[in-house]
Amino acid sequence: MRRTITVSPDDILVSIYDVKFCPYLKPDEDPVFAAVAGRKIYICKPVCKSSTSKTYDLEALRVIEDPDVRLQRTCSASIVYVLFDAYEHIQENVSLNSVAWSLDTDTDESLVCVAGSGSKRISIWNVVTGDLVRHLHGHGGVSVTSKDRDSDRADMEKDVNDLVISPASPHVLASCSADYSIRVWNLDPRYHKQPCAAILSGEGHRQAILSIDFHENGRWLLSGGQDTLVCLWSVPEISDENAGTDNPTVVVYPHFASSGMHSDYVDCVRFWGDLVMSKASTGNNIKVKRGEIILWKIEGFSSADDHPPDPPMPGQGHLTRSAFGGTFLRLLTFDMVAIEPFYMRFGLFKRPGQRPMLVMGNIRARYSFWDLQRFEERATAGKESTTVTKDETKKTSLAK
């Protein structure tokens, strides 16, 4: 499937940083996804052009422009972008970089939460009407109760690097930022005046946080950052006594933190059940830019258990600290070539009745697909290997 999005001469060169499918559709409904590029949000769905050849096109259902993304004009030519194609690396000044789907449970209408570099806040849009629902402020140490048009506050706020909605509730949104913190928001209209429910920050990351992910039960949150740390945080009860007040719950210590897994920026983390997948670049070879996705486990961690009461304290010279009585165990390594050291992410396809897949693209517009069920079957048969070789990776190119 291939499709282009044309950007007008008023825009600058931009990349498509994030694409998310709507998780709230029924199984018999056509899939719909949101993509963010520059200041625009594209709501699209694939449309079958030919049932015999199984070729698809994209139908743009809605295009929303976020006026809060302050673009800097760098070119005057009309640019055509190929969705998902990364054959040309482009440096842009500012852009939306994250999108997450939410749901208005009163009207059953889908919402998208977006943020990024240059927007300085999280914006929530109604996909059906195209209207702005609200803004969320706070990253950078600025009170979320400040007035919306306070320019001094906007200058203080830090870029948001990732957004994720809890699988347990469409009202629970998490965001991470260059201010070294994670914020958990309650989007329930009852807490409209003060939606920030919790702040996860203090003795965790020491540099910008780049990626976050909820466990499927909503009680745990992963984070990865520029400091090479991967942290596991306990998510407090969103409906506790601090909900809707000016005193959000503060979580200072993660239950697990380690810089022993990666030596470069950790820009993508995901849960795979109770296991962890994380990605970072490896080496500084300019000609051959390599990276790896590692599947690993936190020793002693089980999402079915009660949370350990006391998170571990930081120790001098310790690469790993854990509240679960161990460190970590590396299970599999998926090698990637031709990737940049920053903001290139993998995706996980998980759907009942279908084989789970790990997918990642590179700067040459080549995509690697791994059948994760195959590795589980091999492990059961006693044929597991710690490194995925080249002939075990199925690759395809959508750029040709």
C-alpha positions in Angstrom: 0.0 0.0 0.0 1.4 3.4 -0.9 -0.1 6.8 -0.7 1.1 10.4 -0.8 0.1 13.4 1.3 0.7 16.8 -0.4 1.7 19.6 1.9 1.1 23.2 0.7 3.9 25.7 0.1 3.1 27.4 3.4 4.5 24.4 5.3 8.1 23.4 5.8 9.8 20.1 5.2 8.5 17.7 7.8 8.5 14.0 8.6 5.6 11.9 9.8 6.7 11.0 13.3 3.8 9.0 14.7 0.9 6.9 13.3 -1.7 5.2 15.5 -4.7 3.1 14.6 -7.9 3.8 16.5 -8.4 1.0 19.1 -12.1 1.8 19.8 -13.6 0.5 16.5 -15.6 -2.7 16.2 -14.0 -5.7 14.5 -16.2 -5.4 11.4 -15.5 -1.7 10.9 -12.8 -0.4 8.6 -9.5 0.5 10.4 -8.9 4.2 10.9 -5.5 5.8 11.8 -4.2 9.2 12.8 -0.8 10.5 11.6 0.9 13.7 12.7 3.3 15.7 10.5 4.3 19.4 10.9 1.3 21.2 12.4 -1.3 18.8 10.8 -3.2 15.8 12.0 -4.4 13.4 9.3 -7.3 11.0 10.0 -7.3 8.3 7.3 -8.6 4.9 6.5 -7.3 2.3 3.9 -9.8 1.7 1.0 -9.7 -1.4 -1.1 -9.3 -0.5 -4.8 -9.4 -4.0 -6.1 -10.5 -7.1 -4.3 -8.7 -9.4 -6.8 -5.3 -7.7 -6.6 -5.8 -6.6 -2.9 -4.5 -3.1 -3.7 -5.4 -0.3 -1.3 -5.6 3.5 -1.3 -6.0 6.0 1.5 -9.0 8.1 2.1 -8.5 11.2 4.2 -11.5 11.5 6.5 -10.3 14.7 8.2 -7.3 16.9 8.2 -6.9 19.1 11.4 -4.3 21.9 11.6 -3.0 22.7 15.1 -2.4 26.5 15.1 -0.2 26.2 18.3 2.6 24.6 16.4 4.9 27.5 15.6 6.5 26.6 12.3 9.6 28.3 10.9 9.4 28.6 7.1 12.5 27.1 5.5 11.4 26.5 1.8 9.0 27.8 -0.8 8.5 24.7 -3.0 5.6 22.4 -2.9 6.5 19.2 -1.2 5.0 15.7 -1.6 5.5 13.3 1.3 5.1 9.6 1.0 3.3 8.1 4.0 5.5 5.8 5.9 8.4 6.2 3.4 11.6 7.4 5.1 13.9 7.5 2.1 15.1 11.0 2.8 16.1 12.2 6.2 14.9 15.8 6.8 15.7 18.0 9.8 12.7 20.1 10.8 12.5 22.9 13.3 9.2 22.0 15.0 6.6 19.4 14.5 3.9 17.4 16.1 5.6 14.1 17.1 3.0 12.1 19.1 -0.6 11.1 18.8 -2.9 9.0 21.0 -6.5 8.0 20.7 -9.0 8.7 23.4 -12.8 8.5 23.6 -15.6 10.8 24.7 -17.6 8.2 26.7 -20.7 10.4 26.8 -21.0 10.8 23.0 -19.0 7.8 22.0 -17.0 10.1 19.6 -13.3 9.5 19.1 -10.7 12.0 20.2 -7.0 12.4 19.4 -4.4 13.8 21.8 -1.4 15.4 20.0 1.8 17.1 21.1 5.4 17.7 20.0 8.1 20.1 19.4 6.9 23.7 19.1 3.3 23.0 20.4 4.4 23.4 24.1 1.2 21.7 25.3 -1.0 18.7 24.6 -4.0 19.4 22.4 -7.1 17.2 22.3 -9.3 17.3 19.2 -12.7 15.7 18.4 -12.2 13.6 15.3 -15.9 13.7 14.3 -16.4 17.4 14.5 -12.8 18.6 14.0 -13.2 20.9 17.0 -10.6 21.6 19.7 -11.7 20.0 23.0 -9.1 21.4 25.3 -5.4 21.9 26.1 -3.3 20.3 28.8 -0.5 22.4 30.3 2.2 21.5 32.9 5.4 20.1 31.5 8.4 22.2 32.4 7.2 23.0 36.0 4.3 25.2 35.0 1.0 25.0 36.8 -1.8 23.5 34.7 -4.1 26.0 36.3 -2.4 28.9 34.5 -4.4 30.9 32.0 -4.3 29.5 28.5 -2.8 32.5 26.8 0.0 33.4 29.2 3.0 33.8 26.9 5.5 33.6 29.7 4.2 30.2 30.7 4.4 29.0 27.1 8.1 29.9 26.9 8.8 28.0 30.1 7.1 24.8 29.0 9.1 21.9 27.6 8.5 19.8 24.5 6.4 16.7 24.9 8.1 13.6 23.4 5.4 10.9 23.6 1.8 10.2 24.5 0.1 7.0 25.4 -3.5 6.1 26.5 -4.0 3.5 29.2 -5.5 0.2 27.9 -7.5 0.1 31.1 -9.3 3.4 30.5 -9.7 5.9 27.6 -9.7 8.7 30.2 -6.1 8.0 31.4 -3.4 9.7 29.3 0.4 9.7 30.1 2.9 12.1 28.6 6.7 12.4 28.8 8.8 15.4 28.2 12.2 17.0 28.0 11.7 18.1 31.6 12.6 14.6 32.7 9.1 13.9 34.0 6.0 11.8 33.2 2.6 13.2 33.8 -0.6 11.1 34.1 -3.8 12.9 33.2 -7.4 12.2 34.0 -9.5 13.2 31.0 -12.8 12.6 32.7 -14.8 15.9 32.3 -15.3 15.9 36.1 -11.7 16.9 36.5 -11.6 19.5 33.8 -10.2 22.2 36.0 -7.3 20.2 37.2 -6.7 17.1 35.1 -3.1 16.3 36.2 -3.5 13.2 38.5 0.1 12.2 39.0 3.7 13.3 38.3 6.4 10.6 38.0 9.7 12.4 38.4 12.6 12.8 40.8 15.0 9.9 41.2 14.4 8.4 37.7 15.5 10.0 34.5 18.3 12.7 34.4 17.8 13.6 30.8 14.8 14.0 28.4 12.3 11.1 28.4 11.7 9.9 24.9 9.2 7.0 25.1 6.6 5.6 27.4 4.2 2.6 27.4 1.4 1.3 29.7 1.1 -2.3 30.7 -2.1 -3.8 29.5 -3.5 -3.7 33.1 -2.8 0.0 33.4 -0.9 -0.3 36.7 2.6 -0.1 35.3 4.4 2.4 33.0 7.7 1.9 31.1 9.9 4.8 30.1 13.1 5.2 28.1 15.3 8.3 27.8 18.4 10.1 26.5 20.2 9.0 29.7 20.1 5.4 28.4 17.8 4.5 31.3 14.8 2.2 31.1 12.5 2.7 34.1 9.4 0.9 35.4 7.0 3.0 37.4 4.0 2.1 39.5 1.0 4.1 38.4 -1.0 5.4 41.3 -4.8 5.2 41.6 -6.1 7.9 39.3 -9.3 8.4 41.4 -7.5 8.8 44.7 -8.0 11.7 47.1 -5.7 14.0 45.1 -7.8 13.7 41.9 -9.0 17.1 40.6 -6.9 19.0 43.2 -3.9 21.2 42.9 -1.8 18.5 44.6 -1.3 15.6 42.1 0.2 12.4 43.5 4.0 12.5 43.1 6.0 9.3 42.5 9.7 10.0 43.1 11.2 6.6 42.7 10.7 4.0 39.9 10.4 0.4 41.0 13.0 -0.6 38.4 15.7 1.4 36.6 18.7 0.3 34.5 21.2 1.8 32.2 22.8 -1.6 31.6 20.7 -2.6 28.7 21.6 0.1 26.2 24.5 2.5 25.6 22.7 5.1 23.6 19.3 7.0 23.6 16.4 4.7 24.4 13.8 6.1 22.1 11.2 3.3 22.0 9.9 1.0 24.8 7.0 -1.4 24.8 5.5 -4.1 27.0 5.1 -7.5 25.6 3.0 -9.1 28.3 5.2 -8.9 31.3 8.3 -8.8 29.1 10.0 -5.6 27.8 11.0 -4.5 24.4 13.4 -1.5 24.1 15.3 0.0 21.2 18.5 2.0 20.9 21.3 2.7 18.4 24.6 0.8 18.6 27.9 2.2 17.7 28.8 5.5 16.0 29.7 4.3 12.5 28.5 7.1 10.2 28.3 4.9 7.1 26.5 2.0 8.6 24.0 3.2 11.3 22.9 0.2 13.3 20.5 -0.3 16.1 18.9 -3.1 18.1 15.6 -4.0 19.6 16.0 -6.1 22.8 13.4 -8.4 24.3 14.1 -8.8 28.0 12.6 -9.5 31.3 12.8 -7.8 34.7 13.7 -10.7 37.1 11.0 -11.2 39.7 8.4 -8.9 38.1 4.9 -10.2 37.6 2.0 -7.9 36.9 -0.3 -10.3 38.8 1.5 -9.6 42.1 0.9 -6.7 44.5 3.2 -3.8 44.0 6.3 -3.9 46.2 5.9 -1.3 48.9 9.3 0.2 48.8 11.0 1.3 45.5 14.8 0.9 45.5 17.0 3.9 46.4 19.7 5.0 43.9 23.1 3.6 44.7 26.6 4.9 43.7 27.9 3.2 40.6 24.9 0.8 40.3 23.7 0.3 36.7 20.5 -1.4 37.8 18.2 -1.1 40.8 15.1 -3.1 41.3 12.4 -3.7 43.9 11.8 -7.2 42.6 14.8 -9.0 44.0 16.9 -9.3 40.8 18.3 -7.4 37.8 17.3 -8.2 34.2 17.6 -11.1 31.7 18.2 -10.5 28.0 16.1 -12.9 25.9 16.4 -11.9 22.2 18.1 -9.2 20.1 16.7 -8.0 16.8 19.3 -6.2 14.7 18.5 -3.3 12.5 20.6 -1.4 10.0 20.3 2.1 8.5 18.5 3.7 11.4 19.1 7.1 13.0 20.0 7.3 16.7 16.9 9.3 17.6 13.2 9.0 17.2 12.9 5.9 15.1 10.4 3.5 16.6 9.1 0.0 16.2 5.5 -1.2 16.3 3.8 -4.3 17.7 0.8 -5.9 16.0 -1.4 -7.7 18.5 -4.8 -8.9 17.4 -6.8 -11.9 18.6 -6.7 -14.8 16.2 -3.7 -13.5 14.2 0.0 -14.1 14.7 1.7 -11.2 16.6 4.3 -9.2 14.6 7.2 -6.9 15.4 7.7 -4.3 12.7 10.3 -1.5 12.2 11.4 0.6 9.2 14.7 2.3 8.5 15.9 5.4 6.6 16.0 3.4 3.3 12.3 2.8 3.5 12.8 -0.9 4.2 10.6 -2.6 6.7 11.5 -5.6 8.8 8.8 -8.0 10.1 9.3 -10.6 12.8 6.8 -13.3 13.6 6.9 -13.3 17.4 4.8 -16.4 17.7 7.5 -18.2 15.8 10.1 -17.4 18.4 7.8 -18.6 21.1 7.3 -21.9 19.3 11.0 -22.3 18.8 11.7 -21.6 22.5 9.1 -24.3 23.4 10.8 -26.7 21.1 14.2 -25.9 22.7 15.6 -24.1 19.6 15.8 -20.6 21.0 18.6 -18.2 20.1 19.6 -15.0 21.7 20.2 -13.1 18.4 17.9 -13.0 15.4 20.0 -13.5 12.2 19.5 -11.8 8.9 17.8 -14.8 7.3 15.2 -14.9 10.0 14.1 -11.3 9.2 11.5 -10.8 6.4 12.1 -7.4 4.8 10.1 -5.5 2.2 10.3 -2.0 0.6 7.4 0.3 0.0 9.5 2.9 -1.7 9.8 1.3 -5.1 
